[in-house]
Amino acid sequence: MDEQVIRSLVKWPAVPVCHGWLAFDRRGTWRMRNEYAQANRLPGDAINHEGLIHFIERNWAHTESGEWFFQNGPQRVYVDLGYTPFIARIYPSNNGLLLRTTDGQEIHPIDIYLDESGQILITCQLEIQISQDSSQLTSTFEKKLETVFVLLHDHDLELFSKSAQFTNACGYAGKWNWQNKDHEINLISSSEIKKNHGLLFSARNS
C-alpha cells in the first residue's frame, strides 16, 4: 500500500466507499464503468494509462470477509471481478518459460484445474494485502502469503495445451508438464470455486 494512501486514510478516514465503477475482467484488464455501462451491464472502458494501472495494482487488497477493492487515496473502491482477482500469463525467459500474474508476480503452481468452460485455473501462493477493518475507519493493512486461484489468460491456452495430455476420467482431466514436473489437471466448476474460496471473489459477484 502506497505511503501517500495510508496518510490520506489517516487524514480522511470516513470517505464514502464506491461500488460499480471499477471492474477487473478475465483478461486482466482494468475497466472504468460509468452509469450507462452499469445500467446496461456493459464491460466498460479499458484503462490503458500505465501509471494508473500500476497505482491500482500497488493498492489492491481484500477485506477479511473477502471483498476485493482498490484503495484510491482515502476512498475504498470495490471492484467487480470477471472471475479471479489475478490473471496469469506464460512468458519466455532465459531458462525457458515462466508464469507471472499480469501485475508481475511470479507464480509457482500448486494445483491445476479445468472448469466447465474450458478455462484453466492455477492455485499458487501470492503476497496479498488484507484490510483489518471492513468499515474503513482505520488504515491497518497486513501483507500475507495466501493460496489463491489464478485464471490463465485465454491467449495462453494453446501454449498450455502443447505441454498437456488430456483424458476423460471422473474428476480428472489429464496432466500438464511445467518445468519438467507433471501436474494433475483436476475438474472443477466455477460455482464450486466461488463457494469454497470466497476470498477470491468480491461480495457483489459471489
Biotite code that builds the C-alpha atoms (Angstrom):
import biotite.structure as struc

atoms = struc.array([
    struc.Atom([0.000, 0.000, 0.000], chain_id="A", res_id=1, res_name="MET", atom_name="CA", element="C"),
    struc.Atom([1.435, 3.378, -1.000], chain_id="A", res_id=2, res_name="ASP", atom_name="CA", element="C"),
    struc.Atom([2.506, 5.590, 1.891], chain_id="A", res_id=3, res_name="GLU", atom_name="CA", element="C"),
    struc.Atom([0.526, 8.512, 0.457], chain_id="A", res_id=4, res_name="GLN", atom_name="CA", element="C"),
    struc.Atom([-2.600, 6.326, 0.537], chain_id="A", res_id=5, res_name="VAL", atom_name="CA", element="C"),
    struc.Atom([-2.059, 5.428, 4.191], chain_id="A", res_id=6, res_name="ILE", atom_name="CA", element="C"),
    struc.Atom([-1.538, 9.104, 5.066], chain_id="A", res_id=7, res_name="ARG", atom_name="CA", element="C"),
    struc.Atom([-4.722, 10.107, 3.272], chain_id="A", res_id=8, res_name="SER", atom_name="CA", element="C"),
    struc.Atom([-6.678, 7.419, 5.153], chain_id="A", res_id=9, res_name="LEU", atom_name="CA", element="C"),
    struc.Atom([-5.425, 8.778, 8.448], chain_id="A", res_id=10, res_name="VAL", atom_name="CA", element="C"),
    struc.Atom([-6.412, 12.308, 7.431], chain_id="A", res_id=11, res_name="LYS", atom_name="CA", element="C"),
    struc.Atom([-9.811, 11.394, 5.901], chain_id="A", res_id=12, res_name="TRP", atom_name="CA", element="C"),
    struc.Atom([-10.907, 8.053, 7.423], chain_id="A", res_id=13, res_name="PRO", atom_name="CA", element="C"),
    struc.Atom([-14.633, 8.230, 6.670], chain_id="A", res_id=14, res_name="ALA", atom_name="CA", element="C"),
    struc.Atom([-14.831, 8.908, 2.906], chain_id="A", res_id=15, res_name="VAL", atom_name="CA", element="C"),
    struc.Atom([-17.836, 7.017, 1.429], chain_id="A", res_id=16, res_name="PRO", atom_name="CA", element="C"),
    struc.Atom([-16.973, 3.800, -0.402], chain_id="A", res_id=17, res_name="VAL", atom_name="CA", element="C"),
    struc.Atom([-17.563, 3.359, -4.135], chain_id="A", res_id=18, res_name="CYS", atom_name="CA", element="C"),
    struc.Atom([-19.296, 0.421, -5.867], chain_id="A", res_id=19, res_name="HIS", atom_name="CA", element="C"),
    struc.Atom([-19.751, -0.490, -9.514], chain_id="A", res_id=20, res_name="GLY", atom_name="CA", element="C"),
    struc.Atom([-17.320, 1.932, -11.157], chain_id="A", res_id=21, res_name="TRP", atom_name="CA", element="C"),
    struc.Atom([-14.264, -0.320, -11.476], chain_id="A", res_id=22, res_name="LEU", atom_name="CA", element="C"),
    struc.Atom([-14.004, -3.841, -12.906], chain_id="A", res_id=23, res_name="ALA", atom_name="CA", element="C"),
    struc.Atom([-11.244, -6.397, -13.493], chain_id="A", res_id=24, res_name="PHE", atom_name="CA", element="C"),
    struc.Atom([-12.027, -8.724, -16.378], chain_id="A", res_id=25, res_name="ASP", atom_name="CA", element="C"),
    struc.Atom([-10.970, -12.261, -17.343], chain_id="A", res_id=26, res_name="ARG", atom_name="CA", element="C"),
    struc.Atom([-8.063, -10.958, -19.418], chain_id="A", res_id=27, res_name="ARG", atom_name="CA", element="C"),
    struc.Atom([-6.549, -8.894, -16.630], chain_id="A", res_id=28, res_name="GLY", atom_name="CA", element="C"),
    struc.Atom([-7.860, -5.584, -17.968], chain_id="A", res_id=29, res_name="THR", atom_name="CA", element="C"),
    struc.Atom([-9.000, -2.872, -15.573], chain_id="A", res_id=30, res_name="TRP", atom_name="CA", element="C"),
    struc.Atom([-12.173, -1.161, -16.754], chain_id="A", res_id=31, res_name="ARG", atom_name="CA", element="C"),
    struc.Atom([-13.985, 2.030, -15.799], chain_id="A", res_id=32, res_name="MET", atom_name="CA", element="C"),
    struc.Atom([-17.757, 1.580, -15.777], chain_id="A", res_id=33, res_name="ARG", atom_name="CA", element="C"),
    struc.Atom([-19.828, 4.750, -15.908], chain_id="A", res_id=34, res_name="ASN", atom_name="CA", element="C"),
    struc.Atom([-23.532, 4.885, -15.084], chain_id="A", res_id=35, res_name="GLU", atom_name="CA", element="C"),
    struc.Atom([-24.520, 3.860, -18.618], chain_id="A", res_id=36, res_name="TYR", atom_name="CA", element="C"),
    struc.Atom([-22.223, 0.802, -18.567], chain_id="A", res_id=37, res_name="ALA", atom_name="CA", element="C"),
    struc.Atom([-23.519, -0.227, -15.161], chain_id="A", res_id=38, res_name="GLN", atom_name="CA", element="C"),
    struc.Atom([-27.182, 0.178, -16.152], chain_id="A", res_id=39, res_name="ALA", atom_name="CA", element="C"),
    struc.Atom([-26.711, -1.814, -19.374], chain_id="A", res_id=40, res_name="ASN", atom_name="CA", element="C"),
    struc.Atom([-24.354, -4.458, -17.958], chain_id="A", res_id=41, res_name="ARG", atom_name="CA", element="C"),
    struc.Atom([-21.526, -3.405, -20.289], chain_id="A", res_id=42, res_name="LEU", atom_name="CA", element="C"),
    struc.Atom([-17.859, -4.167, -19.564], chain_id="A", res_id=43, res_name="PRO", atom_name="CA", element="C"),
    struc.Atom([-16.852, -0.525, -19.533], chain_id="A", res_id=44, res_name="GLY", atom_name="CA", element="C"),
    struc.Atom([-13.849, 1.281, -20.997], chain_id="A", res_id=45, res_name="ASP", atom_name="CA", element="C"),
    struc.Atom([-10.419, -0.322, -20.720], chain_id="A", res_id=46, res_name="ALA", atom_name="CA", element="C"),
    struc.Atom([-7.881, 1.603, -18.646], chain_id="A", res_id=47, res_name="ILE", atom_name="CA", element="C"),
    struc.Atom([-4.700, 1.965, -20.728], chain_id="A", res_id=48, res_name="ASN", atom_name="CA", element="C"),
    struc.Atom([-2.751, 4.505, -18.665], chain_id="A", res_id=49, res_name="HIS", atom_name="CA", element="C"),
    struc.Atom([0.201, 2.511, -17.288], chain_id="A", res_id=50, res_name="GLU", atom_name="CA", element="C"),
    struc.Atom([0.726, 4.830, -14.327], chain_id="A", res_id=51, res_name="GLY", atom_name="CA", element="C"),
    struc.Atom([-2.879, 4.424, -13.207], chain_id="A", res_id=52, res_name="LEU", atom_name="CA", element="C"),
    struc.Atom([-2.759, 0.642, -13.691], chain_id="A", res_id=53, res_name="ILE", atom_name="CA", element="C"),
    struc.Atom([0.369, 0.366, -11.529], chain_id="A", res_id=54, res_name="HIS", atom_name="CA", element="C"),
    struc.Atom([-1.228, 2.595, -8.885], chain_id="A", res_id=55, res_name="PHE", atom_name="CA", element="C"),
    struc.Atom([-4.289, 0.316, -8.742], chain_id="A", res_id=56, res_name="ILE", atom_name="CA", element="C"),
    struc.Atom([-2.129, -2.811, -8.549], chain_id="A", res_id=57, res_name="GLU", atom_name="CA", element="C"),
    struc.Atom([0.016, -1.424, -5.717], chain_id="A", res_id=58, res_name="ARG", atom_name="CA", element="C"),
    struc.Atom([-3.103, -0.596, -3.698], chain_id="A", res_id=59, res_name="ASN", atom_name="CA", element="C"),
    struc.Atom([-5.088, -3.779, -4.454], chain_id="A", res_id=60, res_name="TRP", atom_name="CA", element="C"),
    struc.Atom([-6.385, -5.599, -1.362], chain_id="A", res_id=61, res_name="ALA", atom_name="CA", element="C"),
    struc.Atom([-9.272, -7.507, 0.152], chain_id="A", res_id=62, res_name="HIS", atom_name="CA", element="C"),
    struc.Atom([-11.169, -7.337, 3.410], chain_id="A", res_id=63, res_name="THR", atom_name="CA", element="C"),
    struc.Atom([-11.147, -10.218, 5.872], chain_id="A", res_id=64, res_name="GLU", atom_name="CA", element="C"),
    struc.Atom([-14.692, -11.011, 4.696], chain_id="A", res_id=65, res_name="SER", atom_name="CA", element="C"),
    struc.Atom([-13.473, -11.450, 1.116], chain_id="A", res_id=66, res_name="GLY", atom_name="CA", element="C"),
    struc.Atom([-14.353, -8.234, -0.735], chain_id="A", res_id=67, res_name="GLU", atom_name="CA", element="C"),
    struc.Atom([-11.702, -7.032, -3.178], chain_id="A", res_id=68, res_name="TRP", atom_name="CA", element="C"),
    struc.Atom([-11.042, -3.318, -3.529], chain_id="A", res_id=69, res_name="PHE", atom_name="CA", element="C"),
    struc.Atom([-8.656, -0.652, -4.778], chain_id="A", res_id=70, res_name="PHE", atom_name="CA", element="C"),
    struc.Atom([-7.707, 1.902, -2.121], chain_id="A", res_id=71, res_name="GLN", atom_name="CA", element="C"),
    struc.Atom([-7.813, 5.158, -4.084], chain_id="A", res_id=72, res_name="ASN", atom_name="CA", element="C"),
    struc.Atom([-6.342, 7.546, -1.549], chain_id="A", res_id=73, res_name="GLY", atom_name="CA", element="C"),
    struc.Atom([-8.937, 7.893, 1.210], chain_id="A", res_id=74, res_name="PRO", atom_name="CA", element="C"),
    struc.Atom([-11.679, 6.211, -0.832], chain_id="A", res_id=75, res_name="GLN", atom_name="CA", element="C"),
    struc.Atom([-12.216, 2.459, -1.000], chain_id="A", res_id=76, res_name="ARG", atom_name="CA", element="C"),
    struc.Atom([-13.320, 1.393, -4.486], chain_id="A", res_id=77, res_name="VAL", atom_name="CA", element="C"),
    struc.Atom([-14.866, -2.079, -4.515], chain_id="A", res_id=78, res_name="TYR", atom_name="CA", element="C"),
    struc.Atom([-14.167, -3.985, -7.731], chain_id="A", res_id=79, res_name="VAL", atom_name="CA", element="C"),
    struc.Atom([-16.444, -6.175, -9.849], chain_id="A", res_id=80, res_name="ASP", atom_name="CA", element="C"),
    struc.Atom([-14.409, -9.244, -10.783], chain_id="A", res_id=81, res_name="LEU", atom_name="CA", element="C"),
    struc.Atom([-14.852, -11.055, -14.081], chain_id="A", res_id=82, res_name="GLY", atom_name="CA", element="C"),
    struc.Atom([-13.567, -14.223, -12.395], chain_id="A", res_id=83, res_name="TYR", atom_name="CA", element="C"),
    struc.Atom([-10.431, -14.157, -10.239], chain_id="A", res_id=84, res_name="THR", atom_name="CA", element="C"),
    struc.Atom([-8.504, -11.181, -8.813], chain_id="A", res_id=85, res_name="PRO", atom_name="CA", element="C"),
    struc.Atom([-5.313, -12.267, -10.594], chain_id="A", res_id=86, res_name="PHE", atom_name="CA", element="C"),
    struc.Atom([-4.729, -13.375, -14.193], chain_id="A", res_id=87, res_name="ILE", atom_name="CA", element="C"),
    struc.Atom([-1.708, -15.438, -15.282], chain_id="A", res_id=88, res_name="ALA", atom_name="CA", element="C"),
    struc.Atom([0.348, -15.215, -18.465], chain_id="A", res_id=89, res_name="ARG", atom_name="CA", element="C"),
    struc.Atom([3.079, -17.511, -19.778], chain_id="A", res_id=90, res_name="ILE", atom_name="CA", element="C"),
    struc.Atom([6.243, -15.573, -20.598], chain_id="A", res_id=91, res_name="TYR", atom_name="CA", element="C"),
    struc.Atom([9.532, -16.576, -22.265], chain_id="A", res_id=92, res_name="PRO", atom_name="CA", element="C"),
    struc.Atom([12.664, -16.389, -20.137], chain_id="A", res_id=93, res_name="SER", atom_name="CA", element="C"),
    struc.Atom([16.347, -17.295, -20.393], chain_id="A", res_id=94, res_name="ASN", atom_name="CA", element="C"),
    struc.Atom([15.541, -20.641, -18.778], chain_id="A", res_id=95, res_name="ASN", atom_name="CA", element="C"),
    struc.Atom([12.504, -21.473, -20.888], chain_id="A", res_id=96, res_name="GLY", atom_name="CA", element="C"),
    struc.Atom([9.041, -20.328, -19.806], chain_id="A", res_id=97, res_name="LEU", atom_name="CA", element="C"),
    struc.Atom([7.706, -18.799, -16.627], chain_id="A", res_id=98, res_name="LEU", atom_name="CA", element="C"),
    struc.Atom([4.305, -17.881, -15.201], chain_id="A", res_id=99, res_name="LEU", atom_name="CA", element="C"),
    struc.Atom([3.508, -14.407, -13.943], chain_id="A", res_id=100, res_name="ARG", atom_name="CA", element="C"),
    struc.Atom([0.401, -12.539, -12.965], chain_id="A", res_id=101, res_name="THR", atom_name="CA", element="C"),
    struc.Atom([-0.446, -9.536, -15.103], chain_id="A", res_id=102, res_name="THR", atom_name="CA", element="C"),
    struc.Atom([0.846, -7.359, -12.234], chain_id="A", res_id=103, res_name="ASP", atom_name="CA", element="C"),
    struc.Atom([4.255, -9.057, -12.427], chain_id="A", res_id=104, res_name="GLY", atom_name="CA", element="C"),
    struc.Atom([4.250, -11.604, -9.594], chain_id="A", res_id=105, res_name="GLN", atom_name="CA", element="C"),
    struc.Atom([5.932, -14.894, -10.472], chain_id="A", res_id=106, res_name="GLU", atom_name="CA", element="C"),
    struc.Atom([3.742, -17.972, -9.999], chain_id="A", res_id=107, res_name="ILE", atom_name="CA", element="C"),
    struc.Atom([4.802, -21.400, -8.796], chain_id="A", res_id=108, res_name="HIS", atom_name="CA", element="C"),
    struc.Atom([1.863, -23.743, -9.476], chain_id="A", res_id=109, res_name="PRO", atom_name="CA", element="C"),
    struc.Atom([0.466, -25.904, -6.701], chain_id="A", res_id=110, res_name="ILE", atom_name="CA", element="C"),
    struc.Atom([-2.594, -27.445, -8.395], chain_id="A", res_id=111, res_name="ASP", atom_name="CA", element="C"),
    struc.Atom([-4.183, -27.127, -11.832], chain_id="A", res_id=112, res_name="ILE", atom_name="CA", element="C"),
    struc.Atom([-7.927, -27.089, -12.540], chain_id="A", res_id=113, res_name="TYR", atom_name="CA", element="C"),
    struc.Atom([-10.157, -27.149, -15.611], chain_id="A", res_id=114, res_name="LEU", atom_name="CA", element="C"),
    struc.Atom([-13.596, -25.566, -15.249], chain_id="A", res_id=115, res_name="ASP", atom_name="CA", element="C"),
    struc.Atom([-16.799, -26.236, -17.187], chain_id="A", res_id=116, res_name="GLU", atom_name="CA", element="C"),
    struc.Atom([-15.973, -23.525, -19.748], chain_id="A", res_id=117, res_name="SER", atom_name="CA", element="C"),
    struc.Atom([-12.567, -24.982, -20.585], chain_id="A", res_id=118, res_name="GLY", atom_name="CA", element="C"),
    struc.Atom([-10.701, -22.348, -18.594], chain_id="A", res_id=119, res_name="GLN", atom_name="CA", element="C"),
    struc.Atom([-7.527, -23.230, -16.722], chain_id="A", res_id=120, res_name="ILE", atom_name="CA", element="C"),
    struc.Atom([-7.073, -22.144, -13.111], chain_id="A", res_id=121, res_name="LEU", atom_name="CA", element="C"),
    struc.Atom([-3.849, -22.424, -11.154], chain_id="A", res_id=122, res_name="ILE", atom_name="CA", element="C"),
    struc.Atom([-3.505, -22.387, -7.396], chain_id="A", res_id=123, res_name="THR", atom_name="CA", element="C"),
    struc.Atom([-0.402, -20.705, -6.055], chain_id="A", res_id=124, res_name="CYS", atom_name="CA", element="C"),
    struc.Atom([0.759, -18.576, -3.170], chain_id="A", res_id=125, res_name="GLN", atom_name="CA", element="C"),
    struc.Atom([0.832, -14.814, -3.618], chain_id="A", res_id=126, res_name="LEU", atom_name="CA", element="C"),
    struc.Atom([1.528, -11.965, -1.239], chain_id="A", res_id=127, res_name="GLU", atom_name="CA", element="C"),
    struc.Atom([-1.815, -10.267, -0.634], chain_id="A", res_id=128, res_name="ILE", atom_name="CA", element="C"),
    struc.Atom([-2.721, -7.061, 1.212], chain_id="A", res_id=129, res_name="GLN", atom_name="CA", element="C"),
    struc.Atom([-5.553, -7.529, 3.685], chain_id="A", res_id=130, res_name="ILE", atom_name="CA", element="C"),
    struc.Atom([-7.580, -4.803, 5.354], chain_id="A", res_id=131, res_name="SER", atom_name="CA", element="C"),
    struc.Atom([-8.131, -5.436, 9.046], chain_id="A", res_id=132, res_name="GLN", atom_name="CA", element="C"),
    struc.Atom([-11.210, -3.207, 9.177], chain_id="A", res_id=133, res_name="ASP", atom_name="CA", element="C"),
    struc.Atom([-14.099, -3.646, 6.716], chain_id="A", res_id=134, res_name="SER", atom_name="CA", element="C"),
    struc.Atom([-15.616, -0.338, 7.853], chain_id="A", res_id=135, res_name="SER", atom_name="CA", element="C"),
    struc.Atom([-12.551, 1.646, 6.641], chain_id="A", res_id=136, res_name="GLN", atom_name="CA", element="C"),
    struc.Atom([-12.318, 3.534, 9.925], chain_id="A", res_id=137, res_name="LEU", atom_name="CA", element="C"),
    struc.Atom([-8.676, 2.589, 10.375], chain_id="A", res_id=138, res_name="THR", atom_name="CA", element="C"),
    struc.Atom([-5.716, 2.353, 7.998], chain_id="A", res_id=139, res_name="SER", atom_name="CA", element="C"),
    struc.Atom([-4.459, -1.063, 9.127], chain_id="A", res_id=140, res_name="THR", atom_name="CA", element="C"),
    struc.Atom([-3.275, -3.360, 6.347], chain_id="A", res_id=141, res_name="PHE", atom_name="CA", element="C"),
    struc.Atom([-1.352, -6.619, 6.611], chain_id="A", res_id=142, res_name="GLU", atom_name="CA", element="C"),
    struc.Atom([0.582, -8.456, 3.903], chain_id="A", res_id=143, res_name="LYS", atom_name="CA", element="C"),
    struc.Atom([0.178, -12.222, 3.970], chain_id="A", res_id=144, res_name="LYS", atom_name="CA", element="C"),
    struc.Atom([1.001, -15.170, 1.737], chain_id="A", res_id=145, res_name="LEU", atom_name="CA", element="C"),
    struc.Atom([-2.299, -16.696, 0.634], chain_id="A", res_id=146, res_name="GLU", atom_name="CA", element="C"),
    struc.Atom([-3.121, -19.634, -1.578], chain_id="A", res_id=147, res_name="THR", atom_name="CA", element="C"),
    struc.Atom([-5.300, -18.260, -4.361], chain_id="A", res_id=148, res_name="VAL", atom_name="CA", element="C"),
    struc.Atom([-6.789, -19.301, -7.679], chain_id="A", res_id=149, res_name="PHE", atom_name="CA", element="C"),
    struc.Atom([-5.340, -17.522, -10.698], chain_id="A", res_id=150, res_name="VAL", atom_name="CA", element="C"),
    struc.Atom([-7.003, -17.729, -14.101], chain_id="A", res_id=151, res_name="LEU", atom_name="CA", element="C"),
    struc.Atom([-4.749, -18.459, -17.085], chain_id="A", res_id=152, res_name="LEU", atom_name="CA", element="C"),
    struc.Atom([-5.267, -15.875, -19.836], chain_id="A", res_id=153, res_name="HIS", atom_name="CA", element="C"),
    struc.Atom([-7.198, -17.397, -22.741], chain_id="A", res_id=154, res_name="ASP", atom_name="CA", element="C"),
    struc.Atom([-4.459, -16.329, -25.192], chain_id="A", res_id=155, res_name="HIS", atom_name="CA", element="C"),
    struc.Atom([-2.151, -18.828, -23.485], chain_id="A", res_id=156, res_name="ASP", atom_name="CA", element="C"),
    struc.Atom([-4.488, -21.835, -23.632], chain_id="A", res_id=157, res_name="LEU", atom_name="CA", element="C"),
    struc.Atom([-2.934, -23.116, -26.871], chain_id="A", res_id=158, res_name="GLU", atom_name="CA", element="C"),
    struc.Atom([0.556, -22.942, -25.354], chain_id="A", res_id=159, res_name="LEU", atom_name="CA", element="C"),
    struc.Atom([-0.752, -24.712, -22.241], chain_id="A", res_id=160, res_name="PHE", atom_name="CA", element="C"),
    struc.Atom([-2.294, -27.458, -24.387], chain_id="A", res_id=161, res_name="SER", atom_name="CA", element="C"),
    struc.Atom([1.007, -28.163, -26.145], chain_id="A", res_id=162, res_name="LYS", atom_name="CA", element="C"),
    struc.Atom([2.502, -29.408, -22.851], chain_id="A", res_id=163, res_name="SER", atom_name="CA", element="C"),
    struc.Atom([-0.669, -31.084, -21.557], chain_id="A", res_id=164, res_name="ALA", atom_name="CA", element="C"),
    struc.Atom([-2.206, -34.514, -22.021], chain_id="A", res_id=165, res_name="GLN", atom_name="CA", element="C"),
    struc.Atom([-5.963, -34.602, -21.663], chain_id="A", res_id=166, res_name="PHE", atom_name="CA", element="C"),
    struc.Atom([-8.079, -37.594, -20.709], chain_id="A", res_id=167, res_name="THR", atom_name="CA", element="C"),
    struc.Atom([-11.683, -38.267, -19.726], chain_id="A", res_id=168, res_name="ASN", atom_name="CA", element="C"),
    struc.Atom([-11.988, -39.545, -16.174], chain_id="A", res_id=169, res_name="ALA", atom_name="CA", element="C"),
    struc.Atom([-14.145, -38.780, -13.163], chain_id="A", res_id=170, res_name="CYS", atom_name="CA", element="C"),
    struc.Atom([-12.786, -35.615, -11.555], chain_id="A", res_id=171, res_name="GLY", atom_name="CA", element="C"),
    struc.Atom([-9.535, -35.847, -13.522], chain_id="A", res_id=172, res_name="TYR", atom_name="CA", element="C"),
    struc.Atom([-8.792, -34.228, -16.882], chain_id="A", res_id=173, res_name="ALA", atom_name="CA", element="C"),
    struc.Atom([-5.174, -35.248, -17.519], chain_id="A", res_id=174, res_name="GLY", atom_name="CA", element="C"),
    struc.Atom([-1.783, -33.795, -16.709], chain_id="A", res_id=175, res_name="LYS", atom_name="CA", element="C"),
    struc.Atom([0.294, -30.745, -17.546], chain_id="A", res_id=176, res_name="TRP", atom_name="CA", element="C"),
    struc.Atom([4.072, -30.706, -17.660], chain_id="A", res_id=177, res_name="ASN", atom_name="CA", element="C"),
    struc.Atom([5.555, -27.500, -16.313], chain_id="A", res_id=178, res_name="TRP", atom_name="CA", element="C"),
    struc.Atom([9.301, -27.069, -15.805], chain_id="A", res_id=179, res_name="GLN", atom_name="CA", element="C"),
    struc.Atom([9.815, -30.843, -16.033], chain_id="A", res_id=180, res_name="ASN", atom_name="CA", element="C"),
    struc.Atom([7.177, -31.599, -13.404], chain_id="A", res_id=181, res_name="LYS", atom_name="CA", element="C"),
    struc.Atom([3.808, -33.223, -14.093], chain_id="A", res_id=182, res_name="ASP", atom_name="CA", element="C"),
    struc.Atom([0.747, -31.619, -12.510], chain_id="A", res_id=183, res_name="HIS", atom_name="CA", element="C"),
    struc.Atom([-2.604, -33.363, -12.491], chain_id="A", res_id=184, res_name="GLU", atom_name="CA", element="C"),
    struc.Atom([-5.403, -31.377, -14.131], chain_id="A", res_id=185, res_name="ILE", atom_name="CA", element="C"),
    struc.Atom([-8.462, -31.646, -11.916], chain_id="A", res_id=186, res_name="ASN", atom_name="CA", element="C"),
    struc.Atom([-12.041, -30.836, -12.894], chain_id="A", res_id=187, res_name="LEU", atom_name="CA", element="C"),
    struc.Atom([-13.858, -28.103, -11.008], chain_id="A", res_id=188, res_name="ILE", atom_name="CA", element="C"),
    struc.Atom([-16.920, -25.904, -11.522], chain_id="A", res_id=189, res_name="SER", atom_name="CA", element="C"),
    struc.Atom([-16.807, -22.133, -11.261], chain_id="A", res_id=190, res_name="SER", atom_name="CA", element="C"),
    struc.Atom([-19.635, -22.286, -8.714], chain_id="A", res_id=191, res_name="SER", atom_name="CA", element="C"),
    struc.Atom([-17.543, -24.600, -6.557], chain_id="A", res_id=192, res_name="GLU", atom_name="CA", element="C"),
    struc.Atom([-14.649, -22.161, -6.660], chain_id="A", res_id=193, res_name="ILE", atom_name="CA", element="C"),
    struc.Atom([-16.911, -19.318, -5.542], chain_id="A", res_id=194, res_name="LYS", atom_name="CA", element="C"),
    struc.Atom([-18.473, -21.464, -2.827], chain_id="A", res_id=195, res_name="LYS", atom_name="CA", element="C"),
    struc.Atom([-15.259, -22.738, -1.255], chain_id="A", res_id=196, res_name="ASN", atom_name="CA", element="C"),
    struc.Atom([-12.861, -19.904, -1.965], chain_id="A", res_id=197, res_name="HIS", atom_name="CA", element="C"),
    struc.Atom([-14.783, -16.782, -1.113], chain_id="A", res_id=198, res_name="GLY", atom_name="CA", element="C"),
    struc.Atom([-11.689, -14.635, -0.749], chain_id="A", res_id=199, res_name="LEU", atom_name="CA", element="C"),
    struc.Atom([-11.223, -14.848, -4.499], chain_id="A", res_id=200, res_name="LEU", atom_name="CA", element="C"),
    struc.Atom([-14.428, -13.007, -5.338], chain_id="A", res_id=201, res_name="PHE", atom_name="CA", element="C"),
    struc.Atom([-15.924, -9.692, -4.417], chain_id="A", res_id=202, res_name="SER", atom_name="CA", element="C"),
    struc.Atom([-19.145, -9.974, -2.466], chain_id="A", res_id=203, res_name="ALA", atom_name="CA", element="C"),
    struc.Atom([-21.026, -8.401, -5.400], chain_id="A", res_id=204, res_name="ARG", atom_name="CA", element="C"),
    struc.Atom([-20.081, -11.351, -7.631], chain_id="A", res_id=205, res_name="ASN", atom_name="CA", element="C"),
    struc.Atom([-20.402, -14.302, -5.262], chain_id="A", res_id=206, res_name="SER", atom_name="CA", element="C"),
])
